């Protein structure tokens, strides 16, 4: 039998396995000191967790959490009241503006249109220049990729088929060792 996984150890300690599985694990534990250590450590951890007092939550904790997860919905009449108040406030500001500046609505709209057109003009110029820059960067990237491919092709012609085979084998060994090293790092700790 292979070494035990953590979930097997916990199921064994909690007596949630069938008698045949328990017997297999006990046979394995008799011959594997590494798994014996792992079981002993987890048993100490399990006993420590069971000896902890129950955590008491403060009064109203659940309702506070639920209120944060699902906030109370605002009433539609509140939105209507806020919108109406804002609209009336804007009318008051425009009225005061016209009274104190002695301007009329047509001049205000004309000035607003000029500002809007100016912003639109500057924004469109920015977008056009950005598009040109993106196209230029795309062309440069394509030329660089073509240069890399041509260089790699020339290099492969220089080293010949034997060199290509050696290079391929070295790359294969490198990637295989990287893969196995990463796999080993990821699996460390899963087995006892």
N, C-alpha and C positions, 0 to 999 in steps of 0.2 A: 504494500500500500504506500502511496506517496504521502509526503508530509501533509499535515492538516492545514486547511484554510481557516482564517479567523471565524468565519460564520459557522464552520463545522465545530470549532471549539466552543463557541457560545451555545450552540444547540446541544452539544454534549453536556456542558455544565448546567444547562437549564432542563436537562432530561426530556428533550423534545424529539429524540430520535427513536427509531425502532430498536428493539432488543438486538437484532442482528447487526445493525450499524454500530450500536454501542459496543458490541463484542469486538467488531473489526477495529474500532478506535482503540479499545483497551489493549488489544494484541499489538497494535502499532506503538502505543505509548510504552509498552513494556520494553521495546527495543530501540526507541528513538529518544535520546536525551534532549534533543532540541525541542521536540514537541512537548515533552514533559515540562520543560522550562516555560514554554508558552502557555500551557494549560495552568501551571502554577501561578504565573503572573496574572492571567486573566481571572483566575479564581480569587486572587487577592483584590483585584480591581472590582470584581463583582460584589464581593463581601463589603468592600469599602462603600460602594454605591448603595447597597442595601442598608447600611448603618446610618446613612445621612437622614436627617429629619425632613419631613415633608415641607415643601416650600408653601408658605401661605401668601396668597396674593392680597393686595390691599382692597378695601371695600370699593366697589364700583369699577374695578379694573377692566372687567369684560366689556362693560358699556362704554368706557373710555376708548378702548381699542376699536370696538365696532364703530364708534362715532368717527374715528379717524379713517377707518377703512371705507365706510359708507357715510359720507357727510350728509347732513340733513339737506333736503332739497328746498330751494328757495321758492316761495310762492310766486305765481305769475303776476299777481297784482303788485308785488314789490318791483318787478322789472318795469311794469307800466308806469308806476309812480316815479321811478328813477329816470326813465326816458322822458316823461313829461316835464319833470323838473329841469333836466338838462336842456331840453328844447326851449323852455321858457327863459332859462338863464341866458342862452345864446341870443334870444330875441332882445332881452334887456341889454346885453352888451352891445349888440348892433345898434340899438336905439340910442344908447348913450354915445357911441362912437359917432353916429351921424349928427347928433345934437352938438357935441363939443368940437368936432372937426369941420363942421358945415360942409361935408361932402355928401354926395348923393349915392344911391345904390349903383347907378350905371358906372361911375368912376371906380367904385370898389370892385365891381365885377370885371371891368377892363383891366385894372391892375392885377387882379387875381389871375386872369387869363394870360397876361404877359409873363407873370412869374411861373405859371404852369408850363407855358411853352418853352421858357428858358430852361426849366428843369428837364423837360422832355428832350430838348436839344442836347444838353450836356450828358444826360443818361444814354441817349442813343450813340453819341460819339464814344463814350466809354465802352459801350457794348461792342461797337464796331472795332475799336482798337483791341479789345480783349479777344475778339474772334480772330483778328489778324495774328495776334501773338500766339494764340493756340494753334493756328495753322502752321505758323513758322516753327513752333516747337515740334509739331507733328512731323514736318518735313525733316528737321534735324534728326529726330529720333529714328526715322526710317533710314536716313543716310548712315547713321551710326550702326544700326542693325545690319545693313548691307555690308558695311565695312567689316564688322565682326565676322559675318558669314564668309566673306571673301578671304579674310585673314585665316580663319579656321580651315578653309578649303586648301589654301596654299600650304599651311602647316601640315595638313594631312598628306599632301603630295610629297612634301619634303621628307617626312619620316617613313613613308612607305607602308605597305601592309603589315610588316612585322612590328613596326613601331606602333601602328594603330592597334594591333592586337594587344601589345604590352600595355598601352595606355588604357584600353578598354578593361583589361584585367585589373590594373591598378585602381581604376575608378570603381569597378565592381567590388573589389576587396574593401575599399574605403567606405562605400555606401553600405555594404553588408555589415562591416564592423560598427559603423555608426548606428544602423538599425538595431543590431543586437545589443549595443550598449544602451541605447535609449529604452529598448524593451526591458532590459535587466533593471534599469533605474526605475521604470514604472512599476515593475512587478515586485520590487524590494518592499518588504513589509506586508505583502499580501499573504505570503506563505509564512508559516510559523518559523 
